[in-house]
Amino acid sequence: MFISWSLPPGSGKTSAIPELTILAFRSKDHLDRWLSRRGVAEGYVMPMQTCWELAQRWYAGRIDHDWQRPGQARIQQLFDKLGLKGAFWNLGGKT
């Protein structure tokens, strides 16, 4: 299973069609067919396991009363630790 992200995190953009932001697909072929039928460009594709690891770390502690949103540097470290690198995942705008 694969997850497709159409917009980079931190881009400040939202999709005109919200369901295009993050979608799950059975296979890369399934994703390719879906994109082709809709004329949508491929964003970033990751295995479901990576998305699960990101979600676990991203939402850890959010229920705690004293939770605070991590700063940009800490979020970037999280992306880097998970191997989410390149322009798509770079919050600082540098590649």
Summary of the structure (lengths in Angstrom):
residues: 95
radius of gyration: 14.5
end to end distance: 27.9
largest distance: 45.7
contacts: 206
relative contact order: 0.19
helix: 41%
strand: 13%
